[in-house]
Amino acid sequence: MTWHLHFLNARGQLDRWRPAVEEGVEKVRRRCARVVEALPAADFVVRAEPGGAIPEIGHVGQSPAPGVIFLTLDPTNPALVTHMGAAFERMVAHEVHHALRWEGPGYGDSLGEALVSEGLAGQFVRLLFQSPPEPWERSTPNAALREAAGRARTQWDATDYGHARWFYGRGELGRWTGYALGYRLVGLWLSERPGRSAADAAHEPAASFRPLLDRLAALGC
């Protein structure tokens, strides 16, 4: 396993944050190694982007391709100061799970695949940190989740589902609906399979989770 950190820092915007980033990524590596037999080789590209992170925490991650993880920090956001410890590590772990999934079926192009990929990554964080759901995984009311689950049943295979609409709230769906639905969906799947975890389910086909949408649509559980 080889992880490489690359800081895009010609302007020095990351000078203050570099030690915390290095320490946080190493802590995540050690946590992951306890539950994942073979971590993927990956390049972590750390960059500063004012206004380019989740406003509530001042950072955001993305794993757009196999072996590539972007960690974006907003040095202008005051929230970054208080979210560079455990919150940053959980964000890194979330992206590491995406990297794990890229080694198998990949993130996916359809709505169902995206829901499962995000849900697995969220449950992976819970496994590593024994932490409660993140704000984007718990902010959607049950009634809205039931409605979203009903929509997802009919749009599961759609590749034109609109990622920003489902996950960022750029449309009629509430902000973060897709994250909350995916987290609940994967959580329900895991609860019915003692001994399974988000770590060993990293390559599980998205189709395995689809039947549980019926129950979520009915109960919002």
Buried (B, 14 or more C-beta within 10 A) or exposed (E): EEBEBEBBBEEEBBEEBEEBBBBBBBBBBEBBEEEBEEBBEBBBBBBBBEEBBBEEBBBBBEBEEBBBBBBBBBBBBEBBEEBBEEBBBBBBBBBBBBBBBBBEBBBBBBBBBBBBBBBBBBBBBBBBBEBEBBBBBEBBEEEBBBBBBBBBBEBBBEEEBBEEBBBBBEEEBBBBBBBBBBBBBBBBBBEEEEEEBBBEBBEBBBEEBBEBBEEBBEEBB
